Amino acid sequence: MDLDAVADELYSVAPGDFTAARDERARAARARGDRELSEQIRRLRRPTLAAWASNLLVREQPDEVKRLLQLGEALRRAHQDLDGEQLRVLSARQHQVTSALARQAGRLTAQAGQHISEDMRQEVQDTLHAVLADAEAAEQWAKGRLTKPLSAPAGFPTPFRQPAAPSAVRRTEPTGEVTDPEAARTRRREQEERLERARQQAADAEQDLQDREAELTTAEEQLSRAEDQQRQTEQRVTELSRQLQDAEHEQQRIREAARKARDHTRDAERAAREARRTAEDTAAHARELAEQTRHRA
Protein backbone atom coordinates (compact mmCIF):
# COMPACT_ATOMS: atom_id res chain seq x y z
CA MET A 1 0.00 0.00 0.00
CA ASP A 2 1.33 3.47 -0.95
CA LEU A 3 0.03 7.02 -0.51
CA ASP A 4 -1.35 7.30 -4.06
CA ALA A 5 -3.38 4.12 -3.71
CA VAL A 6 -4.74 5.19 -0.33
CA ALA A 7 -5.59 8.69 -1.61
CA ASP A 8 -7.42 7.28 -4.64
CA GLU A 9 -9.47 5.09 -2.33
CA LEU A 10 -10.23 7.77 0.27
CA TYR A 11 -11.27 10.48 -2.18
CA SER A 12 -13.79 8.11 -3.72
CA VAL A 13 -15.78 7.75 -0.48
CA ALA A 14 -18.41 10.23 0.68
CA PRO A 15 -17.10 13.14 2.81
CA GLY A 16 -19.03 11.90 5.83
CA ASP A 17 -17.09 8.62 5.76
CA PHE A 18 -13.72 10.17 4.88
CA THR A 19 -12.26 10.81 8.35
CA ALA A 20 -13.05 7.35 9.74
CA ALA A 21 -11.68 5.63 6.61
CA ARG A 22 -8.55 7.83 6.65
CA ASP A 23 -7.84 7.11 10.32
CA GLU A 24 -8.34 3.38 9.77
CA ARG A 25 -5.80 3.37 6.90
CA ALA A 26 -3.37 5.43 9.00
CA ARG A 27 -3.64 2.94 11.88
CA ALA A 28 -3.11 0.04 9.49
CA ALA A 29 0.05 1.67 8.11
CA ARG A 30 1.34 2.30 11.64
CA ALA A 31 0.57 -1.29 12.65
CA ARG A 32 2.78 -2.45 9.77
CA GLY A 33 5.58 -0.23 11.05
CA ASP A 34 5.31 2.44 8.31
CA ARG A 35 5.02 5.52 10.54
CA GLU A 36 5.90 7.95 7.73
CA LEU A 37 3.07 6.69 5.51
CA SER A 38 0.74 6.77 8.51
CA GLU A 39 1.47 10.47 9.08
CA GLN A 40 1.11 11.24 5.37
CA ILE A 41 -2.31 9.59 5.37
CA ARG A 42 -3.39 11.52 8.48
CA ARG A 43 -2.50 14.79 6.73
CA LEU A 44 -4.99 14.12 3.90
CA ARG A 45 -7.83 16.63 4.19
CA ARG A 46 -11.49 15.76 3.93
CA PRO A 47 -13.08 17.11 0.71
CA THR A 48 -16.03 19.44 0.71
CA LEU A 49 -19.23 18.07 -0.77
CA ALA A 50 -18.74 20.12 -3.97
CA ALA A 51 -15.11 18.92 -4.30
CA TRP A 52 -16.23 15.33 -3.79
CA ALA A 53 -18.88 15.78 -6.50
CA SER A 54 -16.13 17.03 -8.86
CA ASN A 55 -13.97 14.01 -7.94
CA LEU A 56 -16.91 11.67 -8.54
CA LEU A 57 -17.39 13.17 -11.98
CA VAL A 58 -13.75 12.44 -12.82
CA ARG A 59 -14.05 8.82 -11.72
CA GLU A 60 -17.42 8.07 -13.29
CA GLN A 61 -17.14 10.00 -16.58
CA PRO A 62 -13.60 9.49 -17.98
CA ASP A 63 -14.66 10.22 -21.57
CA GLU A 64 -16.21 13.54 -20.57
CA VAL A 65 -13.07 14.35 -18.61
CA LYS A 66 -10.95 13.82 -21.70
CA ARG A 67 -13.19 16.03 -23.83
CA LEU A 68 -13.21 18.80 -21.23
CA LEU A 69 -9.41 18.75 -20.99
CA GLN A 70 -9.17 19.00 -24.78
CA LEU A 71 -11.61 21.92 -24.81
CA GLY A 72 -9.52 23.64 -22.14
CA GLU A 73 -6.36 23.31 -24.21
CA ALA A 74 -8.11 24.83 -27.22
CA LEU A 75 -9.58 27.68 -25.17
CA ARG A 76 -6.27 28.59 -23.55
CA ARG A 77 -4.53 28.53 -26.92
CA ALA A 78 -7.19 30.81 -28.47
CA HIS A 79 -6.99 33.15 -25.48
CA GLN A 80 -3.21 33.32 -25.76
CA ASP A 81 -3.37 33.96 -29.51
CA LEU A 82 -6.15 36.56 -29.07
CA ASP A 83 -8.19 34.63 -31.61
CA GLY A 84 -11.54 36.36 -31.11
CA GLU A 85 -13.54 34.22 -33.53
CA GLN A 86 -12.22 30.98 -32.06
CA LEU A 87 -12.83 32.29 -28.54
CA ARG A 88 -16.46 33.08 -29.34
CA VAL A 89 -17.06 29.58 -30.66
CA LEU A 90 -15.24 27.83 -27.83
CA SER A 91 -16.74 30.02 -25.10
CA ALA A 92 -20.23 29.04 -26.19
CA ARG A 93 -19.22 25.38 -25.92
CA GLN A 94 -17.57 26.09 -22.57
CA HIS A 95 -20.81 27.22 -20.97
CA GLN A 96 -22.81 24.35 -22.42
CA VAL A 97 -20.29 21.69 -21.41
CA THR A 98 -19.65 22.92 -17.85
CA SER A 99 -23.35 23.36 -17.17
CA ALA A 100 -24.14 19.86 -18.44
CA LEU A 101 -21.30 18.29 -16.48
CA ALA A 102 -22.29 20.11 -13.28
CA ARG A 103 -25.81 18.69 -13.63
CA GLN A 104 -24.31 15.27 -14.26
CA ALA A 105 -22.25 15.60 -11.07
CA GLY A 106 -25.47 16.34 -9.19
CA ARG A 107 -27.07 13.17 -10.56
CA LEU A 108 -24.01 11.09 -9.65
CA THR A 109 -23.96 12.34 -6.08
CA ALA A 110 -27.70 11.64 -5.77
CA GLN A 111 -27.10 8.08 -6.97
CA ALA A 112 -24.40 7.79 -4.30
CA GLY A 113 -26.88 8.83 -1.61
CA GLN A 114 -25.84 12.50 -1.37
CA HIS A 115 -27.74 15.51 -2.69
CA ILE A 116 -25.94 18.76 -3.47
CA SER A 117 -27.54 22.16 -3.33
CA GLU A 118 -27.72 24.64 -6.20
CA ASP A 119 -24.85 26.60 -4.63
CA MET A 120 -22.72 23.46 -4.53
CA ARG A 121 -23.62 22.66 -8.13
CA GLN A 122 -22.43 26.15 -9.04
CA GLU A 123 -19.16 25.45 -7.20
CA VAL A 124 -18.76 22.34 -9.35
CA GLN A 125 -19.34 24.42 -12.47
CA ASP A 126 -16.84 27.05 -11.26
CA THR A 127 -14.32 24.25 -10.80
CA LEU A 128 -14.90 23.13 -14.38
CA HIS A 129 -14.35 26.72 -15.59
CA ALA A 130 -11.05 26.73 -13.68
CA VAL A 131 -10.09 23.46 -15.38
CA LEU A 132 -10.68 25.08 -18.75
CA ALA A 133 -8.74 28.21 -17.83
CA ASP A 134 -5.67 26.79 -16.11
CA ALA A 135 -3.50 23.82 -17.05
CA GLU A 136 -2.38 23.20 -13.46
CA ALA A 137 -5.99 23.23 -12.26
CA ALA A 138 -6.85 20.77 -15.04
CA GLU A 139 -4.07 18.42 -13.94
CA GLN A 140 -5.12 18.68 -10.30
CA TRP A 141 -8.79 18.03 -11.09
CA ALA A 142 -8.04 15.07 -13.37
CA LYS A 143 -6.50 13.19 -10.40
CA GLY A 144 -9.88 13.12 -8.68
CA ARG A 145 -8.49 14.22 -5.30
CA LEU A 146 -9.79 17.78 -4.85
CA THR A 147 -10.44 18.90 -1.27
CA LYS A 148 -12.12 22.19 -2.23
CA PRO A 149 -13.61 23.78 -5.36
CA LEU A 150 -11.33 25.59 -7.83
CA SER A 151 -11.67 29.11 -9.23
CA ALA A 152 -10.72 30.36 -12.69
CA PRO A 153 -7.91 32.96 -12.76
CA ALA A 154 -8.86 36.60 -13.27
CA GLY A 155 -8.92 37.72 -16.88
CA PHE A 156 -9.98 34.43 -18.44
CA PRO A 157 -13.31 34.63 -20.32
CA THR A 158 -15.94 32.68 -18.39
CA PRO A 159 -17.80 32.63 -20.69
CA PHE A 160 -16.27 34.76 -23.42
CA ARG A 161 -18.30 37.89 -24.33
CA GLN A 162 -18.39 38.94 -27.93
CA PRO A 163 -17.01 42.49 -28.37
CA ALA A 164 -19.08 45.08 -30.16
CA ALA A 165 -18.59 45.33 -33.91
CA PRO A 166 -16.48 48.27 -35.09
CA SER A 167 -19.42 49.71 -37.04
CA ALA A 168 -21.52 49.77 -33.89
CA VAL A 169 -18.72 51.54 -32.04
CA ARG A 170 -18.50 54.18 -34.74
CA ARG A 171 -22.24 54.83 -34.49
CA THR A 172 -22.00 55.49 -30.75
CA GLU A 173 -19.14 57.98 -31.09
CA PRO A 174 -20.10 61.65 -31.59
CA THR A 175 -19.16 62.83 -35.08
CA GLY A 176 -15.90 64.72 -35.23
CA GLU A 177 -14.94 63.93 -31.59
CA VAL A 178 -11.58 62.31 -30.88
CA THR A 179 -10.95 60.02 -27.83
CA ASP A 180 -8.63 61.64 -25.21
CA PRO A 181 -5.52 59.41 -24.91
CA GLU A 182 -4.76 60.67 -21.42
CA ALA A 183 -8.29 59.91 -20.22
CA ALA A 184 -8.03 56.44 -21.72
CA ARG A 185 -4.73 55.86 -19.94
CA THR A 186 -6.25 57.09 -16.68
CA ARG A 187 -9.20 54.72 -17.04
CA ARG A 188 -6.87 51.87 -17.87
CA ARG A 189 -4.69 52.65 -14.86
CA GLU A 190 -7.74 52.77 -12.58
CA GLN A 191 -8.93 49.46 -13.97
CA GLU A 192 -5.52 47.92 -13.39
CA GLU A 193 -5.48 49.28 -9.84
CA ARG A 194 -8.94 47.82 -9.17
CA LEU A 195 -7.82 44.54 -10.65
CA GLU A 196 -4.70 44.52 -8.49
CA ARG A 197 -6.76 45.25 -5.37
CA ALA A 198 -9.16 42.47 -6.30
CA ARG A 199 -6.25 40.08 -6.83
CA GLN A 200 -4.75 41.06 -3.49
CA GLN A 201 -8.08 40.55 -1.76
CA ALA A 202 -8.38 37.18 -3.45
CA ALA A 203 -4.84 36.28 -2.35
CA ASP A 204 -5.61 37.37 1.22
CA ALA A 205 -8.81 35.36 1.19
CA GLU A 206 -6.95 32.32 -0.16
CA GLN A 207 -4.30 32.68 2.54
CA ASP A 208 -6.96 32.96 5.20
CA LEU A 209 -8.64 29.86 3.78
CA GLN A 210 -5.35 27.97 3.88
CA ASP A 211 -4.84 29.05 7.49
CA ARG A 212 -8.33 27.89 8.43
CA GLU A 213 -7.80 24.60 6.60
CA ALA A 214 -4.48 24.12 8.41
CA GLU A 215 -6.30 24.70 11.70
CA LEU A 216 -8.94 22.20 10.61
CA THR A 217 -6.28 19.64 9.74
CA THR A 218 -4.62 20.12 13.13
CA ALA A 219 -7.98 19.84 14.88
CA GLU A 220 -8.80 16.66 12.95
CA GLU A 221 -5.41 15.17 13.87
CA GLN A 222 -5.96 16.05 17.53
CA LEU A 223 -9.44 14.56 17.36
CA SER A 224 -8.06 11.41 15.76
CA ARG A 225 -5.43 11.02 18.49
CA ALA A 226 -8.02 11.69 21.18
CA GLU A 227 -10.33 9.09 19.66
CA ASP A 228 -7.45 6.59 19.55
CA GLN A 229 -6.73 7.25 23.21
CA GLN A 230 -10.41 6.96 24.01
CA ARG A 231 -10.63 3.61 22.23
CA GLN A 232 -7.51 2.36 24.01
CA THR A 233 -8.88 3.51 27.37
CA GLU A 234 -12.24 1.90 26.71
CA GLN A 235 -10.49 -1.35 25.74
CA ARG A 236 -8.44 -1.17 28.96
CA VAL A 237 -11.56 -0.49 31.02
CA THR A 238 -13.28 -3.43 29.34
CA GLU A 239 -10.31 -5.69 30.09
CA LEU A 240 -10.11 -4.51 33.71
CA SER A 241 -13.86 -4.99 34.08
CA ARG A 242 -13.51 -8.53 32.78
CA GLN A 243 -10.63 -9.19 35.18
CA LEU A 244 -12.66 -7.71 38.06
CA GLN A 245 -15.59 -9.92 37.15
CA ASP A 246 -13.33 -12.98 37.06
CA ALA A 247 -11.84 -11.98 40.41
CA GLU A 248 -15.32 -11.57 41.92
CA HIS A 249 -16.29 -15.00 40.64
CA GLU A 250 -13.08 -16.44 42.13
CA GLN A 251 -13.75 -14.63 45.39
CA GLN A 252 -17.25 -16.09 45.48
CA ARG A 253 -15.89 -19.55 44.77
CA ILE A 254 -13.32 -19.25 47.58
CA ARG A 255 -15.94 -17.94 49.98
CA GLU A 256 -18.15 -20.90 49.18
CA ALA A 257 -15.24 -23.29 49.62
CA ALA A 258 -14.37 -21.65 52.98
CA ARG A 259 -17.98 -21.92 54.11
CA LYS A 260 -18.05 -25.60 53.24
CA ALA A 261 -14.73 -26.09 55.02
CA ARG A 262 -16.07 -24.39 58.15
CA ASP A 263 -19.20 -26.55 58.02
CA HIS A 264 -17.05 -29.63 57.59
CA THR A 265 -14.84 -28.56 60.47
CA ARG A 266 -17.84 -28.07 62.76
CA ASP A 267 -19.18 -31.49 61.77
CA ALA A 268 -15.75 -33.03 62.39
CA GLU A 269 -15.49 -31.32 65.78
CA ARG A 270 -18.95 -32.57 66.73
CA ALA A 271 -18.07 -36.09 65.61
CA ALA A 272 -14.77 -35.90 67.54
CA ARG A 273 -16.56 -34.83 70.73
CA GLU A 274 -19.04 -37.64 70.38
CA ALA A 275 -16.23 -40.12 69.71
CA ARG A 276 -14.35 -38.79 72.77
CA ARG A 277 -17.40 -39.23 74.97
CA THR A 278 -17.95 -42.70 73.61
CA ALA A 279 -14.31 -43.59 74.21
CA GLU A 280 -14.42 -42.20 77.73
CA ASP A 281 -17.68 -44.05 78.49
CA THR A 282 -16.26 -47.26 77.07
CA ALA A 283 -13.04 -46.89 79.07
CA ALA A 284 -14.98 -46.20 82.25
CA HIS A 285 -17.16 -49.22 81.65
CA ALA A 286 -14.08 -51.39 81.03
CA ARG A 287 -12.52 -50.20 84.31
CA GLU A 288 -15.76 -50.93 86.14
CA LEU A 289 -15.90 -54.46 84.73
CA ALA A 290 -12.27 -55.00 85.63
CA GLU A 291 -12.89 -53.87 89.20
CA GLN A 292 -15.88 -56.17 89.55
CA THR A 293 -13.89 -59.12 88.23
CA ARG A 294 -11.05 -58.42 90.67
CA HIS A 295 -13.45 -58.41 93.68
CA ARG A 296 -15.06 -61.67 92.61
CA ALA A 297 -11.73 -63.32 92.45
N, C-alpha and C positions, 0 to 999 in steps of 0.2 A: 504494500500500500504506500502511495506517495501523495504529496500535497495536491497535485493536479487531479488525481483520481478522486480524492476525498472532496475537493472543491466542486468538481462536476456533480458528484452525488448530492452534496448538501444544497447547492443552489437549484436543484431540481425539486426539492421538497417545499411545501407551503411555508411561508414565514412563521406561522404559529408553531410549526414543528422543528424549525431550524435550530434553535438554541439547544434543545434536548438532544437532537441528533448530533450536533457539533460536539457537545460535551462528551457524548458516548464515544465518538471516534477519537477524541483527545485522550480519554481514559484508556481506550484500547491501545493506542500508540504508546502511552506511558507504560502500560502493563508489559508491552513487548520490549521495553527498555529504550525506546526512541523518544527521549525527552524533548529534543529539538523539534521533531515533527509534531509532538503533542502541543507545544507552545505555538507553533505556526498555525495549527488547526484552531486553537483557542482564540487567535487573533482575527479569524475570519468574522466579518460583520454580517449580521442578519439583514437581508434585503427588505426594502419597503415593499408594500403590496404592488405598487406600480412597477418597481424594478423587477420583481418576481414575474409579473405578467409579461414584461419585455423578454426576460430570460426564457419563459415558457414558449413564447413565440419563436425564439431562435431554435429551440429544441424540437418543436412540433412542426415547424414549417421551413425546412431547410431550403426548398426551392425558392420560396418567397424571399428568404434571406439573401440568397445569391443574386436574385434580380434587384433587390433594393441596393445591395452593395455596388452592382454594376451601374445603376441609375445615379448613385452618389458620385462615382468616378466621373461619369459624363457631366454631371452638374458642376462639379468642382472645376473640371477642365474648361467648360464654357464660361464659368465665372472668372476664371483666371485669364482667359483669352478675350474677355469682354464681348463675347459673341451674343449680342442681344436677341437675335432671332432664335438661336438654339436655346438660350435661357428661357424665353417665353414658352417654347414647346415643352422643355423639360420641367419647368416650374409647374405647369398645369398637371403634368403626370405626377410630380412630387406630391401635390395636395391629394390627388385621387388615391395614390398608392398608400401614403401614410395614414389617411383616414380609414381606408379599407383594412389595413393591417391592424390599426388600433381597435377597430370593431372585432376583428378576428381574435385579438388578444383577449378581449372581454368575453368572447364565447368560450375560449379555451380555459380561462380561469373559472368560468361558471361550470364547465364540465368537470373541473378538478375540485368542485365544491366551494369555490370562493367567488364572490361577486364584487366587482370593482365599481366605484362610483364614476360619475361623468367626469369629475375632476381628475380622478386617477387615470381614466381613459385618455384625457387630454395630456397628462404627463407621459403616457406611453407614446402618444403622437409627437410630443415635443422631443422625446428621445429619438424617435425615428427621423425627425428633422435634423437633429444633431448628427446622426449617423450619415445622413446625406451631405452635411456641410463639412464634416471633419473626418479625415482619414483615421486619426488616432481613436476618435470616438467609435468609428465603424469597427475597428479592430477589437476594441474593448467590448462592444456590444455583441459581436459575433462569437465571443467565447461563452456567452450565456451565464455570466457571473456578476452582473451588475448588482450593486447594493443600494443605489439610488438612481433616480431618473437623470438623464443627460440634457444639456441645453445647447442649442446651436450658438456658435460664436457670433458676436455683433458684426453686422455688415453683410451677412450672407442672406440672400433673398429667400424668405420663408413665408408664403410663396413669392416668386418673382412678380413684380408689378410692371406692367408694360408702360414705358414712358410715352408721353404725349408726342404725337407726330409733329414734325417741324412746321407744317402748314398751320396746325392748330395753334402752335406757339406764336407764329407770326400774326395770327388774327387777334391774339390777346394783347399784343404789344401796341401801344399808342403809336400812330404814324409819325415818323420823323424823330422819335425819342430814342436816345442811345442809352444802354445800360451803363451805370456808373461802376467802373472797375473797382474802385476803392470800397464802395458799398458791398459789392459782391465778395471782396476779400474779407470784409468785416463779418458778413454773414457766415462765410465759410469758417472763419476763425471761431466765431461763437458756436457754430455747430460742432466743430472739433473739440472745443472746450467742454460742451455739454456731453459729447460722446466720451471724452476722457473721464469726466466726473461719473458718468454712468458706469464706465468700465471699472473705475476705482471702487464705486459702491458695490458693484458685482463681485469684485475681488475681495472686498471686506466681508461681504455676505458669505462668500465661499469659504474664507478663512474661519469665520465664525461657525459655519456649518461643520467644517473639519474639526474645530475645537470641541464642538458639542458631540460630534460622533466619536472623538477620542475619549471624551468623558463617558459616553455610553459604552464604549468598548471596555474601558476600565471598570465601570460599574458591572457590566455583564461578567467580566472575569472575576471580580470580587464575589458576585452572586454565585458563580459557578463553584468557586472555592468554598464559600459558605455552605452551599448545598452538599458538596462532597463531605465537608466536616459534619454536617447534620446527618447525612446518611451513615457515616462511620460511627457517629455517636449513637444513633438509633440502633445500628447493628450491635454495638457494644452493650447497650442497655438491654437489647433482646437476649444476648448471650448471658449477661449477668442475671437477668430475670430467670432464664432457663436454669442456670446454675443454682440460683436461690431456690427455685422450685424443687430441683433435685435434692438440695440440702434439706429442705423442709420435709420431703418424703423420707429421706434417710433418718432425719431426726425423729419423725413419727414412728419409723420402723424400730429404731433403737429404744424409744420410749415404750413401745409395745413389748419388745423383748425384755426390757428391764422390769416391766410390770409382771410379765409371766414369770421372770426369775424370782421376783419378790414373792409372788404367790406360791411358787414351787418351794421357796425357802421356808415360808410359813408352814406349808404342808409337811415339809421334811422335819421342821422343828417339832410340830405337833406329833408326828409319828415317832420321833426320837423320844419325846417325853413319855408317850404311851409305852414305848418299848422299855424305857428306863423303869417306869412303874411296874411293868410286868416282870422285868428282871429282878427288881427288888422284892416284889411279892413272892416270886418263885424262890429266890434265895432264902427269904425268911421262912417260907414253908419248908424248904429243905432242911434248914437248921432246926426247925421245930420237930420234924420227923426224926432227925438225928438224935435230938435230946430225948425224945420219947423212947427210941430204941435203946439208948444207953441206960435209961432207968430200968427198963424191963430186964435188961441183962443183969 
